[in-house]
Amino acid sequence: MLQTENVQANAEDFKDRYENEQPFRKAMEEEISSLYKVIDDANLTKSDLESQMDSMRAELRDLACNHEEDVRVLYKQMAGGEMDELDAPIETNLDQILAYIRSHWERVIEKNRAETDAYLECKQAESVGSKLSREEEELESLKTECNDAGCKIQSLQAQTESIRALKRGLENSLNDARHWHDIELQNLGSVIGKLESELGDVHGDVEQQRRDYETLLGNKMRLELEIGTYHGILDGEESRYHPSMCTGASEPEGKQTPLPPHSEPSGNPALQGSNTSSP
C-alpha cells in the first residue's frame, strides 16, 4: 500500500509538472510564431531595400546619361560662341559663363572699332597725300585677311577654352553627384548590414527556441512514457491486490460456525434440541 501510494504520489507529481509545462509550451509556440512573423517582416524590408537600391542605381545611370546629353547640347550651343582670353574663369553656372562671354566680346568689339577708326583715319590721311598703288592695295587686302584669320583663330581658341571650362564645371558637378550617390549607397549598405545582423540574431534566437522546444518535447514524451509505465505498474498492483483481498475474506467465513444473535434458527430440530439442552 505504501508503494502504491508512493507511485500514485509520483504520478500526481508528474501530472502536475506536465500541466505546469503546458503554459510554457504554449508561450514558447506563440513566441516562435511571432519570431517567424519578425523574420517575414525582415525579409520584406530587405526586398524593399534591394528594390530601392536597384531604383537608385537606375536613377544614377539615367542622371549620367542625361548629364552626357546636356554636355553634348551645351557643346553644340557653344560651338558658335567666341572668346579671346585664354584665362577664362571656371564657372559651373551657364548664365554666368554666357554673361562673361557677352561682356568680353563687347569689350573686344569696342576695341576693334577703335582700332578700325584709327586705321581709317590714318589711311585717309595717307590717301590725301598720295594714291595707293595696286601692290599696296593687295598688301592691305592681305593684311585684312590676316587680321580676319587671326580673329577667327582667337575666336576658336576662346571657344575651345570656354568648352574646356564648361567641361570642368560639368565634371565637378558629376563628381559631386556621384559622391552623393556613393554616400547614399554606403548608408543603404550599412542599413542592410544592420538588418542582416539583426536577421542573424533572430535566426539564432529561433534556433535556440527550437532547441528548447525540442528539449521540452523530449521531456514531455519521457514524462508520458513514465506516466504510462506508472499506470501499468498501478494497474498490475491493483489486479494483484484485489484477488488477495477476495481470498482472504472467503477463508474466515468458512471457519465461522456460530450464528449471530440476530440470525434465524436452523430448521433442524435435532440441532435446536442440542442447542437448548447444552447450558
Stockholm file with secondary structure:
# STOCKHOLM 1.0

chainA/1-279         MLQTENVQANAEDFKDRYENEQPFRKAMEEEISSLYKVIDDANLTKSDLESQMDSMRAELRDLACNHEEDVRVLYKQMAGGEMDELDAPIETNLDQILAYIRSHWERVIEKNRAETDAYLECKQAESVGSKLSREEEELESLKTECNDAGCKIQSLQAQTESIRALKRGLENSLNDARHWHDIELQNLGSVIGKLESELGDVHGDVEQQRRDYETLLGNKMRLELEIGTYHGILDGEESRYHPSMCTGASEPEGKQTPLPPHSEPSGNPALQGSNTSSP
#=GR chainA/1-279 SS CHHHHHHHHHHHHHHHHHHHHHHHHHHHHHHHHHHHHHHHHHHHHHHHHHHHHHHHHHHHHHHHHHHHHHHHHHHHHGGGCCCCCSCCCCCSCHHHHHHHHHHHHHHHHHHHHHHHHHHHHHHHHHHHHSCCCHHHHHHHHHHHHHHHHHHHHHHHHHHHHHHHHHHHHHHHHHHHHHHHHHHHHHHHHHHHHHHHHHHHHHHHHHHHHHHHHHHHHHHHHHHHHHHHHHHHHHHHHHHHHHHHHHHHHHHHHHHCCSCCTTSCCCSCHHHHHHHHHCC
#=GC SS_cons         CHHHHHHHHHHHHHHHHHHHHHHHHHHHHHHHHHHHHHHHHHHHHHHHHHHHHHHHHHHHHHHHHHHHHHHHHHHHHGGGCCCCCSCCCCCSCHHHHHHHHHHHHHHHHHHHHHHHHHHHHHHHHHHHHSCCCHHHHHHHHHHHHHHHHHHHHHHHHHHHHHHHHHHHHHHHHHHHHHHHHHHHHHHHHHHHHHHHHHHHHHHHHHHHHHHHHHHHHHHHHHHHHHHHHHHHHHHHHHHHHHHHHHHHHHHHHHHCCSCCTTSCCCSCHHHHHHHHHCC
//
